[in-house]
Amino acid sequence: NMCVAFLDSVDYSVLSETVPISGRNSIGFKLMESTFDDINELSGTIKDVTEQIFVLAGIQNYVIEENDSERTHEFKPNQSFLSGLEQAFAYYNWKLIEMPNGELIAGTASFISGYISNGYYSFDSGELFKRRTKRSSDATYTKVRVTGKDIDGNDLEPVTVEVKNYTYWSLPTNKTYHTTVNDGYTQSELQKYAEDLAESLKYVGVGEDFTGAMKPQLVVGDVA
């Protein structure tokens, strides 16, 4: 398979020469759209917990790194499987990627690197490619503020981190994304969580479209 996607929409007309479709991979479709509901406490190694979530989501094609550290992870009933995995992975500095053929790889960066080699692509916008850039400030934030409790239930010092988003937007100074992590974090883990969250939000609202004779299959970690 060149890629695996689950269709969100199909625009079909008998007289049309093309059929526009849109879809998402397993991460965006199965993990993001499913919630824990009543099964919101999972125990075991991070490999065990990850595999349990994959099974709940109906995912069968995956590779997970071995890990001996065990703990119990609690999730909210309305929390998505993807959010739960990100929450659990924060303790171990794990990542999740999806290969073009639909296989999910979960583990540390060094483990994942053994399954995929990232590429560096250069696009010639003057000859082969046309580029359209879209920007929307609706879901952007200037800061994130994360709160939580340690393993003993004591309040940790709230952590606020600036989001370095699109330079030319005029956003309110205190357009802050507030979130609370589950109990059990240390102060340093809370800081790292906030920094990673701010990093993930800096590209929100920015989209680029490329059209041309050929487009490579881009994967997480590629540079374009």
C-alpha positions as CSV (number, residue, x, y, z in Angstrom):
1,N,0.0,0.0,0.0
2,M,1.2,3.5,-0.8
3,C,-1.0,4.9,2.0
4,V,-4.1,4.1,4.2
5,A,-6.8,6.6,4.8
6,F,-10.4,6.6,6.1
7,L,-12.7,8.8,4.0
8,D,-14.5,11.7,5.6
9,S,-16.2,13.0,2.4
10,V,-16.7,12.1,-1.2
11,D,-18.0,14.5,-3.8
12,Y,-19.2,12.4,-6.7
13,S,-20.9,13.4,-9.9
14,V,-21.6,11.1,-12.9
15,L,-20.5,13.8,-15.3
16,S,-17.4,14.8,-13.5
17,E,-13.9,13.6,-14.7
18,T,-12.6,13.7,-11.1
19,V,-13.9,12.6,-7.7
20,P,-12.7,14.9,-4.9
21,I,-12.2,13.0,-1.6
22,S,-10.9,13.9,1.9
23,G,-9.8,11.5,4.5
24,R,-7.6,10.9,7.6
25,N,-5.2,8.2,8.8
26,S,-5.7,5.9,11.8
27,I,-4.3,8.5,14.2
28,G,-6.6,11.3,13.0
29,F,-9.6,9.1,12.4
30,K,-9.7,6.2,14.9
31,L,-7.6,7.6,17.8
32,M,-8.8,11.2,17.6
33,E,-12.5,10.4,17.2
34,S,-12.9,7.6,19.9
35,T,-13.2,8.3,23.6
36,F,-12.5,6.2,26.7
37,D,-16.1,6.3,28.1
38,D,-16.3,3.8,31.0
39,I,-12.9,2.2,30.3
40,N,-10.9,5.1,31.7
41,E,-8.3,3.4,33.9
42,L,-5.6,1.2,32.4
43,S,-2.6,-0.4,34.1
44,G,0.6,-2.1,33.2
45,T,3.7,-1.1,31.3
46,I,3.4,1.7,28.8
47,K,3.6,-0.9,26.0
48,D,0.6,-2.7,27.6
49,V,-1.4,0.5,28.0
50,T,-0.7,1.6,24.4
51,E,-1.7,-1.8,23.1
52,Q,-4.9,-1.8,25.1
53,I,-5.8,1.6,23.6
54,F,-5.0,0.4,20.1
55,V,-7.2,-2.6,20.6
56,L,-10.1,-0.4,21.9
57,A,-9.7,1.8,18.8
58,G,-9.7,-1.2,16.4
59,I,-6.1,-0.8,15.3
60,Q,-4.3,-4.0,14.4
61,N,-1.2,-2.9,12.5
62,Y,1.4,-1.5,15.0
63,V,4.8,-1.9,16.6
64,I,5.4,-0.8,20.2
65,E,8.7,-0.5,22.0
66,E,9.3,-2.8,25.0
67,N,9.2,-1.1,28.4
68,D,9.3,-2.5,32.0
69,S,8.0,0.5,34.0
70,E,4.5,-0.1,35.2
71,R,1.9,2.4,36.4
72,T,-1.8,3.1,36.4
73,H,-3.1,5.7,34.0
74,E,-6.4,7.4,34.6
75,F,-8.3,9.1,31.7
76,K,-11.5,11.2,31.5
77,P,-14.6,9.4,30.0
78,N,-14.8,12.1,27.3
79,Q,-11.1,12.1,26.6
80,S,-10.0,10.9,23.1
81,F,-7.7,7.9,22.8
82,L,-5.1,10.2,21.1
83,S,-5.2,12.6,24.0
84,G,-4.8,9.7,26.4
85,L,-1.8,8.4,24.6
86,E,-0.2,11.8,24.6
87,Q,-0.8,12.0,28.3
88,A,0.7,8.6,29.0
89,F,3.6,9.1,26.7
90,A,4.6,12.3,28.5
91,Y,6.0,10.2,31.4
92,Y,8.3,8.4,29.1
93,N,9.1,10.9,26.4
94,W,7.5,8.6,23.8
95,K,6.2,9.6,20.4
96,L,3.6,8.1,18.0
97,I,3.9,8.1,14.2
98,E,2.0,6.5,11.4
99,M,3.8,5.0,8.4
100,P,2.4,5.6,4.9
101,N,1.1,2.0,4.8
102,G,-0.9,2.6,8.0
103,E,1.4,0.9,10.5
104,L,1.6,2.8,13.8
105,I,5.0,3.0,15.6
106,A,5.1,4.0,19.3
107,G,8.2,4.5,21.4
108,T,11.2,6.7,22.0
109,A,12.7,8.8,19.2
110,S,15.6,6.4,18.8
111,F,13.3,3.4,18.6
112,I,11.1,5.1,15.9
113,S,14.2,6.2,13.9
114,G,14.9,2.5,13.3
115,Y,11.7,2.2,11.2
116,I,11.8,5.4,9.2
117,S,14.3,7.7,7.7
118,N,13.2,11.3,7.3
119,G,13.6,13.3,4.1
120,Y,14.5,16.9,3.2
121,Y,12.4,18.2,0.3
122,S,12.9,21.4,-1.6
123,F,10.0,22.9,-3.6
124,D,10.4,25.2,-6.6
125,S,7.4,27.5,-6.3
126,G,8.4,29.4,-9.5
127,E,8.3,26.5,-12.0
128,L,6.7,23.3,-10.8
129,F,4.6,24.1,-7.8
130,K,2.0,26.7,-6.9
131,R,1.7,27.5,-3.2
132,R,-1.3,28.8,-1.3
133,T,-1.0,29.7,2.3
134,K,-4.0,29.9,4.6
135,R,-3.9,31.5,8.1
136,S,-6.7,31.6,10.7
137,S,-6.3,33.0,14.2
138,D,-9.5,31.3,15.5
139,A,-7.8,28.5,17.3
140,T,-4.5,30.1,18.1
141,Y,-3.2,31.1,21.6
142,T,-0.4,33.3,22.8
143,K,0.3,31.3,26.0
144,V,-0.5,28.0,27.6
145,R,-1.0,27.6,31.4
146,V,-0.8,24.1,32.9
147,T,-1.7,23.2,36.4
148,G,-1.7,19.8,38.2
149,K,-1.0,17.9,41.4
150,D,1.9,15.7,42.4
151,I,1.6,12.0,43.4
152,D,0.7,13.0,46.9
153,G,-2.1,15.3,45.8
154,N,-0.3,18.6,46.5
155,D,-0.7,21.5,44.0
156,L,2.2,22.0,41.7
157,E,3.3,25.5,40.8
158,P,1.4,26.5,37.6
159,V,3.5,26.7,34.5
160,T,3.0,29.3,31.8
161,V,4.8,29.2,28.5
162,E,4.6,31.5,25.6
163,V,3.4,30.2,22.2
164,K,5.7,31.4,19.4
165,N,3.1,31.5,16.7
166,Y,2.8,33.4,13.4
167,T,4.7,36.6,13.7
168,Y,2.3,39.0,12.0
169,W,-0.8,38.1,13.8
170,S,-2.2,40.6,16.3
171,L,-3.5,38.4,19.1
172,P,-4.6,39.4,22.6
173,T,-1.8,39.2,25.1
174,N,-3.6,36.9,27.4
175,K,-5.2,34.6,24.9
176,T,-4.2,31.7,27.1
177,Y,-4.9,28.0,26.7
178,H,-5.6,26.6,30.2
179,T,-5.3,22.9,31.0
180,T,-4.9,20.6,34.0
181,V,-2.9,17.4,33.9
182,N,-3.8,14.2,35.8
183,D,-2.2,13.8,39.3
184,G,1.2,12.3,39.5
185,Y,3.4,14.8,37.7
186,T,6.6,16.3,39.1
187,Q,7.3,20.0,38.8
188,S,9.9,19.3,36.1
189,E,7.4,17.0,34.2
190,L,4.8,19.7,34.3
191,Q,7.3,22.2,32.9
192,K,8.2,19.8,30.1
193,Y,4.5,19.1,29.4
194,A,3.8,22.9,29.1
195,E,6.8,23.4,26.8
196,D,5.8,20.6,24.5
197,L,2.2,21.8,24.4
198,A,3.3,25.3,23.5
199,E,5.5,23.9,20.8
200,S,2.6,21.9,19.3
201,L,0.4,24.9,19.2
202,K,2.7,27.3,17.4
203,Y,1.7,26.1,13.9
204,V,-2.1,26.0,14.6
205,G,-4.0,28.0,12.0
206,V,-1.2,27.9,9.3
207,G,-1.8,25.7,6.3
208,E,0.1,25.3,3.0
209,D,-1.1,23.8,-0.2
210,F,1.2,22.5,-2.9
211,T,0.1,21.4,-6.4
212,G,2.2,20.1,-9.2
213,A,3.4,17.1,-11.2
214,M,4.4,15.1,-8.1
215,K,4.2,15.3,-4.3
216,P,6.2,13.1,-2.0
217,Q,4.5,11.2,0.8
218,L,5.5,13.4,3.8
219,V,5.7,11.9,7.2
220,V,6.3,13.3,10.7
221,G,9.9,14.6,10.9
222,D,10.4,15.4,7.3
223,V,11.6,18.9,6.4
224,A,10.0,20.7,3.5
